[in-house]
Amino acid sequence: MELTVLFGVFGLQLLRAAYSLHNPMHFVATFFSASLIILISVVFFLGLCSQLIRNIQAGKKMDRSDDSRPSKHP
């Protein structure tokens, strides 16, 4: 998860650096590459968050099902 945040920060820095370029072609190339890096970082971050939420919910369901079973020990 930390890696996606680092790539997101790198993309934002690259996006800010694009505005200091004087050549329009370099600006467009840098702007779109930074946007793609940010987009990929956001997608991976959301994917990891949704997977984490699913795992937490699955763990709670397993805990509830274990509590409802009668114990074998008297």
Biopython code that builds the backbone (N, CA, C, O; Angstrom):
import numpy as np
from Bio.PDB.StructureBuilder import StructureBuilder

atoms = [
    (1, "MET", "N", (0.818, -1.173, 0.000)),
    (1, "MET", "CA", (0.000, 0.000, 0.000)),
    (1, "MET", "C", (0.876, 1.256, 0.000)),
    (1, "MET", "O", (0.530, 2.274, -0.600)),
    (2, "GLU", "N", (2.006, 1.159, 0.681)),
    (2, "GLU", "CA", (2.905, 2.310, 0.728)),
    (2, "GLU", "C", (3.456, 2.633, -0.658)),
    (2, "GLU", "O", (3.690, 3.794, -0.994)),
    (3, "LEU", "N", (3.656, 1.591, -1.447)),
    (3, "LEU", "CA", (4.194, 1.793, -2.789)),
    (3, "LEU", "C", (3.225, 2.587, -3.659)),
    (3, "LEU", "O", (3.652, 3.433, -4.445)),
    (4, "THR", "N", (1.934, 2.325, -3.528)),
    (4, "THR", "CA", (0.954, 3.070, -4.318)),
    (4, "THR", "C", (0.925, 4.534, -3.898)),
    (4, "THR", "O", (0.761, 5.421, -4.736)),
    (5, "VAL", "N", (1.085, 4.786, -2.605)),
    (5, "VAL", "CA", (1.118, 6.176, -2.132)),
    (5, "VAL", "C", (2.362, 6.875, -2.665)),
    (5, "VAL", "O", (2.297, 8.037, -3.069)),
    (6, "LEU", "N", (3.498, 6.171, -2.668)),
    (6, "LEU", "CA", (4.731, 6.777, -3.190)),
    (6, "LEU", "C", (4.611, 7.097, -4.683)),
    (6, "LEU", "O", (5.060, 8.150, -5.135)),
    (7, "PHE", "N", (3.997, 6.172, -5.451)),
    (7, "PHE", "CA", (3.795, 6.444, -6.865)),
    (7, "PHE", "C", (2.829, 7.616, -7.064)),
    (7, "PHE", "O", (3.001, 8.414, -7.986)),
    (8, "GLY", "N", (1.829, 7.716, -6.213)),
    (8, "GLY", "CA", (0.898, 8.840, -6.302)),
    (8, "GLY", "C", (1.594, 10.166, -6.034)),
    (8, "GLY", "O", (1.364, 11.152, -6.735)),
    (9, "VAL", "N", (2.439, 10.182, -5.023)),
    (9, "VAL", "CA", (3.198, 11.399, -4.707)),
    (9, "VAL", "C", (4.158, 11.731, -5.845)),
    (9, "VAL", "O", (4.309, 12.896, -6.214)),
    (10, "PHE", "N", (4.803, 10.714, -6.397)),
    (10, "PHE", "CA", (5.694, 10.934, -7.545)),
    (10, "PHE", "C", (4.919, 11.514, -8.718)),
    (10, "PHE", "O", (5.399, 12.430, -9.385)),
    (11, "GLY", "N", (3.724, 10.990, -8.977)),
    (11, "GLY", "CA", (2.894, 11.508, -10.066)),
    (11, "GLY", "C", (2.502, 12.959, -9.843)),
    (11, "GLY", "O", (2.504, 13.758, -10.779)),
    (12, "LEU", "N", (2.165, 13.301, -8.598)),
    (12, "LEU", "CA", (1.810, 14.697, -8.300)),
    (12, "LEU", "C", (3.007, 15.628, -8.479)),
    (12, "LEU", "O", (2.861, 16.738, -8.991)),
    (13, "GLN", "N", (4.187, 15.179, -8.059)),
    (13, "GLN", "CA", (5.384, 15.998, -8.253)),
    (13, "GLN", "C", (5.704, 16.165, -9.735)),
    (13, "GLN", "O", (6.114, 17.239, -10.177)),
    (14, "LEU", "N", (5.513, 15.100, -10.487)),
    (14, "LEU", "CA", (5.744, 15.171, -11.929)),
    (14, "LEU", "C", (4.736, 16.105, -12.594)),
    (14, "LEU", "O", (5.075, 16.834, -13.526)),
    (15, "LEU", "N", (3.504, 16.078, -12.110)),
    (15, "LEU", "CA", (2.479, 16.964, -12.645)),
    (15, "LEU", "C", (2.808, 18.423, -12.355)),
    (15, "LEU", "O", (2.632, 19.290, -13.211)),
    (16, "ARG", "N", (3.282, 18.686, -11.153)),
    (16, "ARG", "CA", (3.684, 20.062, -10.827)),
    (16, "ARG", "C", (4.883, 20.502, -11.666)),
    (16, "ARG", "O", (4.965, 21.657, -12.084)),
    (17, "ALA", "N", (5.811, 19.573, -11.908)),
    (17, "ALA", "CA", (7.001, 19.897, -12.697)),
    (17, "ALA", "C", (6.638, 20.152, -14.152)),
    (17, "ALA", "O", (7.336, 20.891, -14.845)),
    (18, "ALA", "N", (5.555, 19.548, -14.618)),
    (18, "ALA", "CA", (5.153, 19.734, -16.013)),
    (18, "ALA", "C", (4.802, 21.195, -16.299)),
    (18, "ALA", "O", (5.032, 21.687, -17.403)),
    (19, "TYR", "N", (4.248, 21.880, -15.305)),
    (19, "TYR", "CA", (3.856, 23.269, -15.513)),
    (19, "TYR", "C", (5.043, 24.221, -15.613)),
    (19, "TYR", "O", (4.865, 25.364, -16.035)),
    (20, "SER", "N", (6.235, 23.794, -15.243)),
    (20, "SER", "CA", (7.410, 24.656, -15.361)),
    (20, "SER", "C", (8.125, 24.485, -16.703)),
    (20, "SER", "O", (9.090, 25.194, -16.989)),
    (21, "LEU", "N", (7.652, 23.542, -17.524)),
    (21, "LEU", "CA", (8.279, 23.319, -18.828)),
    (21, "LEU", "C", (7.840, 24.390, -19.820)),
    (21, "LEU", "O", (6.700, 24.854, -19.784)),
    (22, "HIS", "N", (8.762, 24.777, -20.708)),
    (22, "HIS", "CA", (8.464, 25.834, -21.672)),
    (22, "HIS", "C", (8.076, 25.276, -23.037)),
    (22, "HIS", "O", (7.352, 25.932, -23.786)),
    (23, "ASN", "N", (8.537, 24.102, -23.364)),
    (23, "ASN", "CA", (8.203, 23.491, -24.644)),
    (23, "ASN", "C", (6.817, 22.839, -24.532)),
    (23, "ASN", "O", (6.610, 21.988, -23.667)),
    (24, "PRO", "N", (5.867, 23.226, -25.393)),
    (24, "PRO", "CA", (4.504, 22.683, -25.295)),
    (24, "PRO", "C", (4.435, 21.169, -25.475)),
    (24, "PRO", "O", (3.631, 20.508, -24.817)),
    (25, "MET", "N", (5.256, 20.617, -26.346)),
    (25, "MET", "CA", (5.230, 19.171, -26.556)),
    (25, "MET", "C", (5.728, 18.423, -25.315)),
    (25, "MET", "O", (5.184, 17.380, -24.954)),
    (26, "HIS", "N", (6.755, 18.959, -24.673)),
    (26, "HIS", "CA", (7.251, 18.348, -23.444)),
    (26, "HIS", "C", (6.211, 18.459, -22.328)),
    (26, "HIS", "O", (6.035, 17.540, -21.529)),
    (27, "PHE", "N", (5.523, 19.610, -22.294)),
    (27, "PHE", "CA", (4.476, 19.785, -21.292)),
    (27, "PHE", "C", (3.372, 18.748, -21.474)),
    (27, "PHE", "O", (2.955, 18.111, -20.506)),
    (28, "VAL", "N", (2.898, 18.576, -22.699)),
    (28, "VAL", "CA", (1.802, 17.639, -22.957)),
    (28, "VAL", "C", (2.230, 16.214, -22.617)),
    (28, "VAL", "O", (1.476, 15.474, -21.985)),
    (29, "ALA", "N", (3.426, 15.828, -23.029)),
    (29, "ALA", "CA", (3.902, 14.474, -22.746)),
    (29, "ALA", "C", (4.051, 14.239, -21.246)),
    (29, "ALA", "O", (3.649, 13.193, -20.736)),
    (30, "THR", "N", (4.622, 15.200, -20.546)),
    (30, "THR", "CA", (4.818, 15.061, -19.105)),
    (30, "THR", "C", (3.489, 15.100, -18.364)),
    (30, "THR", "O", (3.294, 14.353, -17.406)),
    (31, "PHE", "N", (2.573, 15.961, -18.795)),
    (31, "PHE", "CA", (1.266, 16.080, -18.157)),
    (31, "PHE", "C", (0.489, 14.770, -18.263)),
    (31, "PHE", "O", (-0.073, 14.300, -17.274)),
    (32, "PHE", "N", (0.455, 14.181, -19.457)),
    (32, "PHE", "CA", (-0.297, 12.947, -19.628)),
    (32, "PHE", "C", (0.380, 11.757, -18.948)),
    (32, "PHE", "O", (-0.307, 10.866, -18.449)),
    (33, "SER", "N", (1.694, 11.726, -18.919)),
    (33, "SER", "CA", (2.368, 10.629, -18.222)),
    (33, "SER", "C", (2.145, 10.739, -16.711)),
    (33, "SER", "O", (1.950, 9.726, -16.040)),
    (34, "ALA", "N", (2.172, 11.955, -16.178)),
    (34, "ALA", "CA", (1.905, 12.141, -14.756)),
    (34, "ALA", "C", (0.461, 11.766, -14.428)),
    (34, "ALA", "O", (0.195, 11.160, -13.390)),
    (35, "SER", "N", (-0.458, 12.121, -15.301)),
    (35, "SER", "CA", (-1.863, 11.771, -15.081)),
    (35, "SER", "C", (-2.057, 10.262, -15.099)),
    (35, "SER", "O", (-2.838, 9.730, -14.310)),
    (36, "LEU", "N", (-1.364, 9.574, -15.981)),
    (36, "LEU", "CA", (-1.462, 8.118, -16.048)),
    (36, "LEU", "C", (-0.883, 7.472, -14.792)),
    (36, "LEU", "O", (-1.450, 6.511, -14.273)),
    (37, "ILE", "N", (0.235, 7.990, -14.305)),
    (37, "ILE", "CA", (0.837, 7.465, -13.076)),
    (37, "ILE", "C", (-0.123, 7.647, -11.902)),
    (37, "ILE", "O", (-0.298, 6.738, -11.092)),
    (38, "ILE", "N", (-0.742, 8.822, -11.814)),
    (38, "ILE", "CA", (-1.691, 9.090, -10.729)),
    (38, "ILE", "C", (-2.899, 8.175, -10.853)),
    (38, "ILE", "O", (-3.368, 7.634, -9.852)),
    (39, "LEU", "N", (-3.407, 7.993, -12.059)),
    (39, "LEU", "CA", (-4.574, 7.134, -12.273)),
    (39, "LEU", "C", (-4.281, 5.689, -11.868)),
    (39, "LEU", "O", (-5.094, 5.053, -11.198)),
    (40, "ILE", "N", (-3.135, 5.178, -12.270)),
    (40, "ILE", "CA", (-2.764, 3.808, -11.912)),
    (40, "ILE", "C", (-2.601, 3.675, -10.398)),
    (40, "ILE", "O", (-3.011, 2.669, -9.821)),
    (41, "SER", "N", (-2.011, 4.671, -9.756)),
    (41, "SER", "CA", (-1.839, 4.634, -8.305)),
    (41, "SER", "C", (-3.184, 4.624, -7.589)),
    (41, "SER", "O", (-3.374, 3.883, -6.625)),
    (42, "VAL", "N", (-4.118, 5.449, -8.063)),
    (42, "VAL", "CA", (-5.446, 5.503, -7.438)),
    (42, "VAL", "C", (-6.178, 4.178, -7.617)),
    (42, "VAL", "O", (-6.828, 3.701, -6.688)),
    (43, "VAL", "N", (-6.079, 3.580, -8.801)),
    (43, "VAL", "CA", (-6.748, 2.304, -9.052)),
    (43, "VAL", "C", (-6.180, 1.212, -8.145)),
    (43, "VAL", "O", (-6.944, 0.443, -7.562)),
    (44, "PHE", "N", (-4.876, 1.132, -8.020)),
    (44, "PHE", "CA", (-4.273, 0.131, -7.142)),
    (44, "PHE", "C", (-4.636, 0.381, -5.686)),
    (44, "PHE", "O", (-4.900, -0.563, -4.941)),
    (45, "PHE", "N", (-4.653, 1.645, -5.275)),
    (45, "PHE", "CA", (-5.003, 1.986, -3.904)),
    (45, "PHE", "C", (-6.446, 1.588, -3.597)),
    (45, "PHE", "O", (-6.719, 1.002, -2.550)),
    (46, "LEU", "N", (-7.369, 1.906, -4.507)),
    (46, "LEU", "CA", (-8.767, 1.523, -4.297)),
    (46, "LEU", "C", (-8.936, 0.002, -4.309)),
    (46, "LEU", "O", (-9.734, -0.542, -3.546)),
    (47, "GLY", "N", (-8.191, -0.676, -5.170)),
    (47, "GLY", "CA", (-8.248, -2.135, -5.205)),
    (47, "GLY", "C", (-7.764, -2.751, -3.909)),
    (47, "GLY", "O", (-8.374, -3.692, -3.400)),
    (48, "LEU", "N", (-6.675, -2.231, -3.372)),
    (48, "LEU", "CA", (-6.163, -2.744, -2.102)),
    (48, "LEU", "C", (-7.122, -2.448, -0.955)),
    (48, "LEU", "O", (-7.310, -3.283, -0.070)),
    (49, "CYS", "N", (-7.726, -1.263, -0.967)),
    (49, "CYS", "CA", (-8.694, -0.925, 0.082)),
    (49, "CYS", "C", (-9.921, -1.827, 0.011)),
    (49, "CYS", "O", (-10.403, -2.296, 1.042)),
    (50, "SER", "N", (-10.430, -2.073, -1.189)),
    (50, "SER", "CA", (-11.606, -2.935, -1.307)),
    (50, "SER", "C", (-11.274, -4.371, -0.903)),
    (50, "SER", "O", (-12.106, -5.049, -0.301)),
    (51, "GLN", "N", (-10.084, -4.833, -1.223)),
    (51, "GLN", "CA", (-9.667, -6.176, -0.810)),
    (51, "GLN", "C", (-9.529, -6.253, 0.711)),
    (51, "GLN", "O", (-9.892, -7.260, 1.319)),
    (52, "LEU", "N", (-9.013, -5.209, 1.314)),
    (52, "LEU", "CA", (-8.876, -5.159, 2.767)),
    (52, "LEU", "C", (-10.249, -5.177, 3.439)),
    (52, "LEU", "O", (-10.447, -5.875, 4.434)),
    (53, "ILE", "N", (-11.189, -4.415, 2.898)),
    (53, "ILE", "CA", (-12.541, -4.386, 3.459)),
    (53, "ILE", "C", (-13.205, -5.746, 3.326)),
    (53, "ILE", "O", (-13.851, -6.213, 4.264)),
    (54, "ARG", "N", (-13.053, -6.391, 2.167)),
    (54, "ARG", "CA", (-13.625, -7.728, 1.980)),
    (54, "ARG", "C", (-13.032, -8.733, 2.960)),
    (54, "ARG", "O", (-13.757, -9.560, 3.513)),
    (55, "ASN", "N", (-11.731, -8.669, 3.178)),
    (55, "ASN", "CA", (-11.085, -9.596, 4.115)),
    (55, "ASN", "C", (-11.553, -9.357, 5.548)),
    (55, "ASN", "O", (-11.743, -10.310, 6.304)),
    (56, "ILE", "N", (-11.740, -8.106, 5.921)),
    (56, "ILE", "CA", (-12.226, -7.792, 7.264)),
    (56, "ILE", "C", (-13.650, -8.300, 7.437)),
    (56, "ILE", "O", (-13.981, -8.888, 8.466)),
    (57, "GLN", "N", (-14.500, -8.074, 6.428)),
    (57, "GLN", "CA", (-15.879, -8.544, 6.507)),
    (57, "GLN", "C", (-15.943, -10.069, 6.528)),
    (57, "GLN", "O", (-16.761, -10.640, 7.248)),
    (58, "ALA", "N", (-15.104, -10.723, 5.762)),
    (58, "ALA", "CA", (-15.082, -12.189, 5.761)),
    (58, "ALA", "C", (-14.618, -12.708, 7.120)),
    (58, "ALA", "O", (-15.118, -13.733, 7.585)),
    (59, "GLY", "N", (-13.696, -12.040, 7.750)),
    (59, "GLY", "CA", (-13.229, -12.435, 9.074)),
    (59, "GLY", "C", (-14.318, -12.293, 10.116)),
    (59, "GLY", "O", (-14.435, -13.131, 11.010)),
    (60, "LYS", "N", (-15.118, -11.239, 10.013)),
    (60, "LYS", "CA", (-16.224, -11.057, 10.961)),
    (60, "LYS", "C", (-17.284, -12.129, 10.773)),
    (60, "LYS", "O", (-17.856, -12.617, 11.747)),
    (61, "LYS", "N", (-17.547, -12.497, 9.526)),
    (61, "LYS", "CA", (-18.532, -13.546, 9.261)),
    (61, "LYS", "C", (-18.051, -14.876, 9.823)),
    (61, "LYS", "O", (-18.844, -15.643, 10.369)),
    (62, "MET", "N", (-16.758, -15.156, 9.693)),
    (62, "MET", "CA", (-16.220, -16.412, 10.227)),
    (62, "MET", "C", (-16.289, -16.410, 11.748)),
    (62, "MET", "O", (-16.571, -17.446, 12.350)),
    (63, "ASP", "N", (-16.038, -15.266, 12.382)),
    (63, "ASP", "CA", (-16.119, -15.181, 13.839)),
    (63, "ASP", "C", (-17.540, -15.434, 14.320)),
    (63, "ASP", "O", (-17.743, -16.123, 15.320)),
    (64, "ARG", "N", (-18.523, -14.884, 13.620)),
    (64, "ARG", "CA", (-19.922, -15.087, 14.000)),
    (64, "ARG", "C", (-20.325, -16.543, 13.833)),
    (64, "ARG", "O", (-21.037, -17.085, 14.678)),
    (65, "SER", "N", (-19.880, -17.184, 12.758)),
    (65, "SER", "CA", (-20.252, -18.578, 12.537)),
    (65, "SER", "C", (-19.577, -19.499, 13.557)),
    (65, "SER", "O", (-20.141, -20.533, 13.913)),
    (66, "ASP", "N", (-18.393, -19.146, 14.026)),
    (66, "ASP", "CA", (-17.730, -19.958, 15.053)),
    (66, "ASP", "C", (-18.446, -19.827, 16.398)),
    (66, "ASP", "O", (-18.490, -20.791, 17.163)),
    (67, "ASP", "N", (-19.003, -18.666, 16.698)),
    (67, "ASP", "CA", (-19.697, -18.456, 17.968)),
    (67, "ASP", "C", (-21.035, -19.190, 18.001)),
    (67, "ASP", "O", (-21.493, -19.570, 19.078)),
    (68, "SER", "N", (-21.666, -19.396, 16.864)),
    (68, "SER", "CA", (-22.990, -19.996, 16.839)),
    (68, "SER", "C", (-22.935, -21.518, 16.948)),
    (68, "SER", "O", (-23.955, -22.145, 17.231)),
    (69, "ARG", "N", (-21.788, -22.115, 16.734)),
    (69, "ARG", "CA", (-21.655, -23.574, 16.843)),
    (69, "ARG", "C", (-21.633, -23.993, 18.300)),
    (69, "ARG", "O", (-21.024, -23.325, 19.135)),
    (70, "PRO", "N", (-22.297, -25.101, 18.608)),
    (70, "PRO", "CA", (-22.224, -25.577, 19.983)),
    (70, "PRO", "C", (-20.828, -26.100, 20.284)),
    (70, "PRO", "O", (-20.165, -26.677, 19.422)),
    (71, "SER", "N", (-20.406, -25.897, 21.488)),
    (71, "SER", "CA", (-19.066, -26.354, 21.851)),
    (71, "SER", "C", (-19.064, -27.854, 22.069)),
    (71, "SER", "O", (-20.064, -28.432, 22.496)),
    (72, "LYS", "N", (-17.949, -28.474, 21.778)),
    (72, "LYS", "CA", (-17.816, -29.921, 21.933)),
    (72, "LYS", "C", (-17.505, -30.291, 23.380)),
    (72, "LYS", "O", (-17.761, -31.418, 23.804)),
    (73, "HIS", "N", (-16.965, -29.364, 24.121)),
    (73, "HIS", "CA", (-16.579, -29.643, 25.504)),
    (73, "HIS", "C", (-17.733, -29.279, 26.430)),
    (73, "HIS", "O", (-18.302, -28.195, 26.302)),
    (74, "PRO", "N", (-18.087, -30.156, 27.353)),
    (74, "PRO", "CA", (-19.184, -29.854, 28.285)),
    (74, "PRO", "C", (-18.804, -28.877, 29.351)),
    (74, "PRO", "O", (-19.629, -28.536, 30.198)),
]
sb = StructureBuilder()
sb.init_structure("model")
sb.init_model(0)
sb.init_chain("A")
sb.init_seg("    ")
for serial, (resi, resn, name, xyz) in enumerate(atoms, 1):
    if name == "N":
        sb.init_residue(resn, " ", resi, " ")
    sb.init_atom(name, np.array(xyz, "f"), 0.0, 1.0, " ", f" {name:<3s}", serial, name[0])
structure = sb.get_structure()
